[in-house]
Amino acid sequence: MSYKKSKIACIILASGNGLRFDNSKSKLFYKVHRTPIIEITLKNITKYLNKDSIYITISKKITKNEKKLLLKYTENQLVYGGKTRFASLKQALKNINANNYDFLMIHDAARPTFTKNIMIELLSSMNSKKYHCAVPASKIEDTIRKKNKSVKRNDYKYYQTPQVFKFKFFRDNIEKIKINPTDDLGIIERNKNLKIKYIEASKENIKITKKNDIDILKKILNFNIKYGSGFDIHK
């Protein structure tokens, strides 16, 4: 199923430092099966969205060759990010004409293997026009404690990207926020009229944070290649 005709702007946040991964090199350009992680992400995204609707934030440390690679997947100028994820998001929004789009998708470049089901459910939910946003979320399964005391895990969820929003609703709320949210739902979560569609998150939708996440990513990619349900990562 293709949503390339939908009026969706997509921001790919790729300007983080990735210090927990490796101080000496960017995790996003670390190669898995000879393909940089961010290219796997972008190949996945462009299955559903046109290049002219994709906006990519970048670090100031990026090389000319790395810029050249990213420009294969967007028809827009690359956007230098800020000091935080939230600052990078606001910077990207300055480069997008909200009048051209109905929806805004925001995705972490470090999540290369979001699933087809997540994408289809997110976009179908927003096209229904019943919700202000659609986000992947799941209940916590592991035991969690605060200061060595167990807490009710049913009271907690974890969230993933991509997250999708009504563009103008999101834009109007972002100017009011005074905190530094760690995800995009955090920008609008306190709006009393908010209608959210929760999509079941996937363990396959891994975020590459530490070096040992690469082994998990390889297993996901190898499984999908073997069974023909996965990601085009070859040149």
C-alpha positions in Angstrom: 0.0 0.0 0.0 1.4 3.4 -1.0 0.7 6.8 0.7 2.9 8.8 -1.6 -0.1 10.9 -2.7 -0.9 11.9 0.9 0.1 15.4 2.0 2.6 14.3 4.6 5.8 16.1 5.5 8.4 13.9 7.2 11.2 15.1 9.4 14.1 12.7 9.9 16.1 13.7 13.0 19.7 12.9 12.2 21.7 15.6 14.0 22.3 13.9 17.4 25.8 13.2 18.7 25.3 9.5 19.5 27.8 9.7 22.4 26.6 6.4 23.9 27.5 4.6 20.7 31.0 5.8 19.9 32.7 9.1 20.5 34.9 8.8 17.4 32.3 8.3 14.7 28.7 8.8 13.9 26.4 5.9 14.6 24.2 6.9 11.7 26.9 6.3 9.2 28.1 3.0 10.7 27.7 0.4 8.0 25.7 -2.8 8.4 25.8 -5.1 5.4 27.9 -2.3 3.7 25.0 0.2 4.1 25.0 3.1 6.6 22.3 2.8 9.2 20.7 6.1 8.1 20.5 4.9 4.5 18.6 1.8 5.7 16.2 4.2 7.5 15.8 6.4 4.4 15.3 3.5 2.0 12.5 2.3 4.4 10.8 5.8 4.5 10.9 6.3 0.8 8.8 3.2 0.2 5.9 5.2 1.6 6.8 8.9 1.1 8.1 11.0 -1.8 11.5 12.6 -1.6 10.1 16.1 -1.9 8.3 15.7 1.4 11.3 14.5 3.4 13.4 16.9 5.5 16.6 15.7 7.2 18.4 17.4 10.1 22.1 17.0 10.2 25.1 17.6 12.4 27.6 20.3 11.6 30.3 17.6 11.7 28.9 15.9 8.6 31.2 15.3 5.6 30.6 16.3 2.0 30.2 12.6 1.0 27.7 12.0 3.8 25.7 15.0 2.6 25.8 13.7 -0.9 24.4 10.3 0.3 21.5 12.0 2.2 20.6 14.2 -0.8 19.8 11.0 -2.7 16.7 10.7 -0.5 15.4 14.2 -0.3 14.7 17.0 -2.7 15.0 19.6 0.1 18.0 21.3 1.6 19.5 19.6 4.6 18.9 21.3 7.9 21.5 21.9 10.5 20.2 20.7 13.8 20.3 22.4 17.3 21.9 21.4 20.6 18.9 19.2 21.5 16.4 16.9 19.7 13.7 19.5 20.3 15.8 22.4 19.0 16.5 20.3 15.8 12.8 19.7 15.3 12.0 23.4 15.6 14.7 24.2 13.2 13.4 21.7 10.6 9.9 23.1 11.0 11.1 26.5 9.9 12.0 25.0 6.5 8.5 23.5 5.9 5.5 25.3 4.5 2.6 24.0 6.6 0.1 25.1 3.9 1.5 22.3 1.7 0.8 19.5 4.1 -2.0 18.0 6.1 0.2 15.8 8.4 3.6 15.9 9.9 5.6 12.7 10.5 8.6 12.8 12.7 11.1 9.9 12.9 14.4 9.2 14.5 17.1 8.3 11.9 18.4 5.8 14.4 15.3 3.6 14.0 16.0 1.9 10.6 13.7 -1.1 10.9 10.2 0.3 11.6 7.7 -2.2 10.3 5.3 -2.0 7.4 2.4 -2.6 9.8 3.3 0.4 11.9 3.5 2.7 8.9 0.2 1.6 7.4 -1.6 1.8 10.7 -0.2 5.2 11.5 -1.2 6.7 8.1 -4.6 4.9 8.0 -5.4 6.3 11.4 -4.6 9.9 10.4 -6.4 9.6 7.1 -9.5 8.7 9.1 -9.4 12.3 10.4 -10.5 11.1 13.9 -7.3 11.9 15.7 -4.8 14.7 16.3 -1.9 12.2 16.2 -1.0 8.5 16.0 2.0 7.0 17.8 3.5 3.5 18.3 3.3 2.6 22.0 3.2 -0.6 24.2 2.9 -1.4 27.8 6.0 -2.2 29.8 6.6 -5.9 30.1 9.6 -6.0 32.4 9.6 -5.3 36.1 10.5 -1.6 36.8 11.5 0.0 40.1 12.0 3.6 41.3 14.6 4.0 44.0 14.7 0.2 44.5 10.9 0.0 45.0 8.7 -1.8 42.5 6.1 0.3 40.7 2.9 -0.8 38.8 4.2 -1.5 35.3 0.6 -1.4 33.9 0.7 2.4 34.6 3.6 2.9 32.1 4.1 2.7 28.4 7.1 3.1 26.1 6.9 5.0 22.9 8.6 4.8 19.5 8.8 6.8 16.3 7.6 7.4 13.6 4.9 9.6 15.2 2.3 11.4 13.0 0.4 14.6 13.7 -2.1 17.0 12.2 0.4 19.5 11.0 -1.2 22.8 12.0 -2.3 21.5 15.3 1.2 20.4 16.1 2.7 23.7 14.9 0.4 25.8 17.0 1.2 23.8 20.1 5.0 23.8 19.7 5.2 27.6 20.3 3.5 27.2 23.7 5.8 24.6 25.2 8.3 25.5 27.8 9.9 22.1 28.5 12.4 20.0 26.5 10.4 16.9 25.5 12.2 13.7 24.7 9.7 12.7 22.0 7.2 14.5 19.8 4.0 13.5 21.6 5.5 15.4 24.6 4.9 18.6 22.7 1.1 18.2 22.7 0.4 15.7 25.4 -1.0 18.3 27.8 -3.6 19.5 25.4 -7.0 18.7 27.0 -8.7 18.1 23.7 -6.1 15.7 22.4 -7.3 12.6 20.6 -4.5 10.0 20.3 -4.5 6.7 18.3 -2.1 4.3 19.8 -0.5 1.8 17.4 1.1 -1.3 18.9 4.8 -0.8 19.0 7.3 -3.4 17.7 10.4 -4.8 19.2 11.7 -5.0 15.6 11.6 -1.2 15.6 14.8 -0.9 17.4 16.6 2.4 18.2 20.3 2.2 17.7 21.8 3.7 20.8 24.8 1.6 21.9 27.3 -0.4 20.0 25.8 -3.8 20.9 22.5 -2.7 19.3 24.2 -3.4 16.0 24.1 -7.2 16.6 20.4 -7.0 17.2 19.9 -4.9 14.1 21.9 -7.5 12.0 19.6 -10.3 13.3 16.5 -8.3 12.4 17.8 -7.5 8.9 19.1 -11.1 8.3 15.7 -12.5 9.3 13.8 -10.2 7.0 16.1 -10.8 4.1 15.9 -14.6 4.6 12.1 -14.6 4.7 11.5 -11.9 2.1 9.5 -9.5 4.2 12.1 -6.9 4.9 14.4 -4.2 4.0 16.1 -3.2 0.8 19.6 -2.6 2.1 21.8 -3.5 -0.9 23.4 -1.1 -3.3 
